[in-house]
Amino acid sequence: MPAGAWPGPKKSRGSGGGGKQRTQASAVIARHIEPAALPPDYSNPFGVSMRTRSLLTVFACLFALSASTGARAQADDYPNRPIRLLVGFPPGGISDVIARTVASKASSILKQNIVVENRPGAGTTIAADTVARSAPDGYTLLLQDTTTHAINASLYPKLPFDTVKSFTPISLVSSSPLMLVVKADSPAKDVKGLIALLASKPGTYAYGSSGNGTIIHLASEMMDRAANVQAVHIPYKGSAPIIQALLSGDVAYAWSSMPPAISQVKAGKLRALAVSTPKRIAAAPDVPTIAEAGVPAAEVILYNGVLGPANLPPAIVKRLNAAFNEAANSDEVKTVYATLGADPVAVTPEQMLAQIEADIPKYGKVVKEVGAKVD
């Protein structure tokens, strides 16, 4: 029977008594529909009888009931086909590795494939916009990071989506530090020494970042401003060129994501001065936090999490949240995270939303103060 069609008085032959329920519902609704008292001078310009208007009301009620039942059935059957997980970064980066690692484990939990798709470009906004415009059925998700939502909310004045309202939070899955590094032969032996070096010649020494408005750029500015020192910003395209610039002496220091930095530290070519997180990390337990080094205002945590488009059904959100939380805490995922310097995170959708809403003004303030503009 087409959606919205009048079911009539006959009992449905379908299983489960659905036709009987609809017929009973129709009778109940019809009994409570009474023609409204109309003023004497009322005219009906469209020639619609009160009986027809009553029937239209019944149709609307039944359609709403049918839609609600269909949504519940869809959630109960979810997922029944592969899920797409979009990543706004190229293959091989830390967010891509995290996405593939957690998606693989979540696939086994949900008993359905989660296919990772890289959609780099425009500071991750291409991937985010694709998900924001997708159907709220749970089959198109986004692996976001702090840049995607917290920073881009201020960095891009005219985003095609709202970083909060256009999405449904599902869960954070990881937190990662940045590492402050200098060349191994640098006179700066610690953060205090680096600050003294920068203060000795304001505006002379340079630092590298992975691009204007990136979290590495903002972390550098947060430290320099908190320490009241000035340095020259040189943006590069990604973390690998930053490391090369450090090794060649083109920049004096840089914050970097963990994998490219820690490998050079272990090789003895770079010196680690601090990590940006509130706690020390297992991959480099002897490296102090930036707060321990005396600059707590420069604390930065790079979060990765999973979101869907706005209006994702609560039942689907609940199922995905449970799957990704279980995946993040699995031994398989923790083993990979350890190589990245990342920690597993498992939170509720409400906690994820609270983190995003706290990070937006935090980084928005720095974007405004620095006057950061996208390349």
N, C-alpha and C positions, 0 to 999 in steps of 0.2 A: 504493500500500500504506500503511495507517495506520502512524503512528509507533509503533515498538516491536513491530510484527507480525513473526512468525517468517518469514524469507524462503524457507525450504524449499530443497530441493536443485536446483530448476530455475534455469537461467540467465536473468537478466533480459533483456527485449527492449529496454530503454532504451539510449540512446546512451552511449558512454564506458565501457562495461563495468562500471557501478556495481553491477549485480546479481551479476556474477562476483566482484567484490571482496568484497561482503558475504557471499557463500556461502563463499568461501575463509576470510574472517575467522571465520565461524561454525564452520567445521571446525576451525580452529586453536584457537579458544577451547574447543570441545567436547572436543578431545583432552586438554586440560590440566585438565579438571574431573574430579576423582576424589572419590568419596564419602569424607568425612572419617571417621576412626575414632571411634566413639561409645562412651561408657562403657556397661557392661552394663545399668545401671539406667536408661538414658536412655528417656524416654517422649516421644512426639510428640503433644502435646495437640491439635494442629490437623489431624492426619491427613494431613500433606503428605509425599508420598514424596520420596526422595532424587532421583529422576529429575526430578520437578517443580521441586524446589529448584534443580537444575542448570540447567534450562531458564530459570527466572526470572533466574538469574545471567547467562546468555547474553543474555537480553532487555535487561537493564540495560546490559551492555557495548555492545551494538549501538545502543541508544538514545543513549548518551553519544557513540559514534562518529558517529552521524547528526547530533547536535546540533552537534558540533565542525565537521563538514563544512559544515553549514548556516550557521554563523557566518562561516566563511571565505568562503563564496559571497556572503553578505550584504555583507561588507567589500569584496569585489572589485567588486560592483555599485554601490557607494556613490559619490555620491548619485544616486538614481534618481527623486527627487521633491523639491519645494521644502523648504528648511531654514528653521526659525523661529529668529530671533535675538531674544531677549527683552531689553529694556532697562528697568531699574527707575526711570527718570526720565521726566518729561513731554517731549513733542517740543520741539525748539529749544535744549535745553541742550547743553553741550559733549560730554557722554557720548553723547547722541542723535546729534549731528552726526558724531562719530567712528564710532559704530556704523553709520550709514548710508553713510558714506564708504568704510570698509573692507569692509563687506558688499557694496557694489556691485562693487568690484574683485575680491573673492574669488569672487563669483558668476560672473564671466567666466572666472576661472581654473578653477573646478570645473565650469563649463558647466551650472550649475543655479542657480535663483534662491534667494537668501537673503533672506527677508522679515523686516524689522525690525518687532517688535511692542512698543509702549510699555506697560509694566505698572507705573505709578508707585504709590507708597503704602507706608506702614509702613517708611520708610527703606530702600527697595529690597528688603525681605524678601519681598514678594509675588512679584515676578519670580523671585527666587532660589529660593523654595520650589517654585514651579511647575516650574522646571528640575530641581531635586533629586528631585522625584517623577515625572519623566517617564521614559519607556522609554530605556534606554541604547543607542539605535540611531543617534545622530548627527543626528537631525532636529529636536531641540529644544536650543538652546544659549543661553548667557547672556553678555551683555556686562557684565562686572563692573567696579567701580572700587575704589579703596582703601576707600571707605565700606562697600561691599557685604560684603566679607570681613574685612579687617583690623580695622576699627573696630566693626562690628556684632557681632563675636565677643565683645566685652566690653560693648558698650552694651546689648545685649538679653540679659537673664539666661536667658530660656527660648525660644531660637530653635527652630523646628520642624525644623531641620536642623543639621548640623555643617558649619561653614564650610570645613573641610578634607576630612573623610571622605565627605561627601555629594556631592562633585564630582570631576570629572576635569579637571585643568588641560590646556589646549591651547596657548595662547600669549598673552603680553602683546602688545599692538598699539600702545600709545602711552604716553608719559609727558608730563605737563603741569605747569607751575609755578603757584603762586599769586603774586599781586603785592600787596605792601604799599603802600597808598595813603593819602594825606591830602588835604584840600582844598588847592587851589593857594595860598591865602593863609594856610595854617597856619604858625605860627612854627617848626615842625619841618622843617628843610631836608634832614635825612638821618635815618638810624636812630638815630645817637647823639643827635641833637637831640630825637627823639621820646621816647627813653628818659629824657632829662633832664627833658622836659616832664612826663611821667608821674610821675617821681620827686619833682617839686616839689610835687605835690598828690596824694598817694596816695589811691586810691579815688574820685577826683573825675571824671576823664575816662572816657569810655565808648568801647567799640569795638563794631562790629556783626559779626554772623555770620549764616550762612544757616540757623541752627537749633541747638538743643542737641545736642551730640555729633557735629556735622558736622566735616569735616576743617578747615573755616575756623575753627570754634570752637576746636578742639584746637591748630591752628597758632598762634592768638593766645595761648592759654594757655602753650604751649611757649616762645614768645618772652618773654612777661611774666615767667614764672617763672625763665627763664635770666638775665634782666636784673634780677631782684629788684625788679620794680615791680608795682603793683596798679592795675587798671582795672575799670570796671563793664561787665559783659557784657549786651548787648541783642540777643536773637535775632530774626531776621526770617525770612520765608518765601522763601528764594531769594536769589540774588545781586543782582538788579535793585533790590530795596528797600534793600539795603545802600548801593548807589551813591547813591540818592536821599537816604538819611539822611546820608551824607557831604556831599553838595552843600548840604543844608539846614542843616548844622551840628549835627545831632542826635547824631552820634558824632564822635570826634576822629580815628579811624583805623580801618582794616579791612584784612584780607587778603581778596582777591577772586580768583575765576577770571579768566583773562586777557581774554576778549572784552569783557565790560562795562567792565572797568577801563581797558584800553589805549585804547579809543575816547575816553573822557573825558580821559585823559592827553594824547592827541594834540590834543584840542580845547582844552587849556589850563585845564580846570576842576579837574583833580586832579593831584597830584604823586606820581610813583612813587618810593618809597624803596628798595625791594629786591624781588628775586624769591626764592622759597623753594627753588629747585633748586641743586644743587652748581655748575652752570655757568650763565653768562649765556645769555640767549636771543636768537636772531636778530631777533625782533620788537622788542626793546628792548635793544640792545647796550650802551647807556650806563648801564643800571640795574644796580647791583652785586648780587651774591648776598647772602643774609642772612649767610653765613659771612664774606664780605669785609667786611660791615658790623659784624662783631664778635660775632655771635650764632649760631655754628654749630649749637648745640643745637636751633635752630628750623627746621632744614632739613626740608622736606616735599616729597615727589614724589607727584603724583596719577597713579596707574597705571590704565590700562584694559586689560582682557584678555578672552579668550574661554574659557569653561569649558563642559563638558557634565556630565551626571549621572554619578554613580559607576559604575564598571564599564564604561565605554565601551571597546569593542574597540580594542586597540593599533593595528590597521591603519587604523581610522577616525581615531584620534587623529593618526597619522602623516600621513594625507592632509590633514586639516584644518590641522594645524600648518604644513605646507608651503604651503598655499594662503594662510593668513592672514599668514604671514611674507613671502611674495612680495607680497601686497597692501600690507602696511604699508610696504614699501620701494619701491613703485612711484612714479613721478613724479606721477601723478594724485592719489594719497593725500597725498604730501608737500606738494603745492601747497595742499591744503585745510588740512592740519595747520599750515602756516605762518601762516595767518590766525587760528588758535586759540592760537598760541604753543606748540603741541605738537610733540614729536619722535617719529619712528617707532621702534618697538621690535620686535625679532624675536629670540625666545629659544626654547629647548626647553621642553617641558612640565615637566621637572625643575627648570629655572631659574625658571619661573613659580611653581611650588610653593614653592621656597626663598624667593622674594620675599614671598609671602603669609605664610609661617611666620615670617619676620623682622619683618614689619610688625605682626602680631598683638600680640606683647608690647610693641612700641614704642608703639603707640597705646593699648593696654590699660592701660599704666602711667599715661598722662595721663588717661584716662577715670576711673580709680580715684582719682587725686589730686584731680581737679576735682570728682568726684562727679556727673559728667554723667548726666542722665536724659533719656529721649526725651520729646518734647513730647506 
